[in-house]
Amino acid sequence: GAGVSQTPSNKVTEKGKYVELRCDPISGHTALYWYRQSLGQGPEFLIYFQGTGAADDSGLPNDRFFAVRPEGSVSTLKIQRTERGDSAVYLCASSLVGIADTQYFGPGTRLTVL
Amino acid sequence: DQQVKQNSPSLSVQEGRISILNCDYTNSMFDYFLWYKKYPAEGPTFLISISSIKDKNEDGRFTVFLNKSAKHLSLHIVPSQPGDSAVYFCAASSPGGSQGNLIFGKGTKLSVKP
């Protein structure tokens, strides 16, 4: 079946602009995760949804970052007033239930803030 | 302070030989460990996992060993194949809280030479 998909694959924006990154999880997966991977680093946890609610948003770096999953499927990561330091690959993953389940990753969105 | 450490940024191995990738962690509360493989421009792909109640898990050419007293795990690939060339990430499930997120190391780039 279809894996996790993310759009756009690449996003270039200017400092101070607002961006939205979309994630379509594997059908039937109730848990959805957002990670950020900077150059030379491993993925860094941002937020975890169980269904429609954010079960853990402790990884969001500041209040410019926000994510929603209104119907328990597609999720959008929103970044306000982007800064050059936000440039990274943003990865989305989903798993069947959540805790200790295998997470399946999408290809990521490469965000470049000029 | 990195909780999951992969101290070797790169490893080169001859085809047919064994590849050993190492990972150390600092938090004794971690109870689930995973290895992911990542090709360029793709998201991480789950490879193999191990629960803290075990010390070994094997899946085909891949074996993960866990030494809890040393807070160390390793991934063995034998025999290594050129298609195994990728970046390998070690990850641990976060203790307490939602336990929904993974904490990743920085990765080790494996090159298997024909």
Boltz contact constraints between the chains, C-beta under 6 A:
constraints:
  - contact:
      token1: [A, 41]
      token2: [B, 106]
      max_distance: 6.0
  - contact:
      token1: [A, 42]
      token2: [B, 89]
      max_distance: 6.0
  - contact:
      token1: [A, 42]
      token2: [B, 104]
      max_distance: 6.0
  - contact:
      token1: [A, 42]
      token2: [B, 105]
      max_distance: 6.0
  - contact:
      token1: [A, 42]
      token2: [B, 106]
      max_distance: 6.0
  - contact:
      token1: [A, 42]
      token2: [B, 107]
      max_distance: 6.0
  - contact:
      token1: [A, 43]
      token2: [B, 104]
      max_distance: 6.0
  - contact:
      token1: [A, 45]
      token2: [B, 101]
      max_distance: 6.0
  - contact:
      token1: [A, 48]
      token2: [B, 98]
      max_distance: 6.0
  - contact:
      token1: [A, 48]
      token2: [B, 100]
      max_distance: 6.0
  - contact:
      token1: [A, 48]
      token2: [B, 101]
      max_distance: 6.0
  - contact:
      token1: [A, 55]
      token2: [B, 98]
      max_distance: 6.0
  - contact:
      token1: [A, 55]
      token2: [B, 100]
      max_distance: 6.0
  - contact:
      token1: [A, 56]
      token2: [B, 98]
      max_distance: 6.0
  - contact:
      token1: [A, 56]
      token2: [B, 100]
      max_distance: 6.0
  - contact:
      token1: [A, 91]
      token2: [B, 43]
      max_distance: 6.0
  - contact:
      token1: [A, 98]
      token2: [B, 100]
      max_distance: 6.0
  - contact:
      token1: [A, 99]
      token2: [B, 99]
      max_distance: 6.0
  - contact:
      token1: [A, 100]
      token2: [B, 32]
      max_distance: 6.0
  - contact:
      token1: [A, 102]
      token2: [B, 46]
      max_distance: 6.0
  - contact:
      token1: [A, 105]
      token2: [B, 43]
      max_distance: 6.0
  - contact:
      token1: [A, 105]
      token2: [B, 44]
      max_distance: 6.0
  - contact:
      token1: [A, 106]
      token2: [B, 43]
      max_distance: 6.0
  - contact:
      token1: [A, 107]
      token2: [B, 42]
      max_distance: 6.0
  - contact:
      token1: [A, 107]
      token2: [B, 43]
      max_distance: 6.0
  - contact:
      token1: [A, 108]
      token2: [B, 43]
      max_distance: 6.0
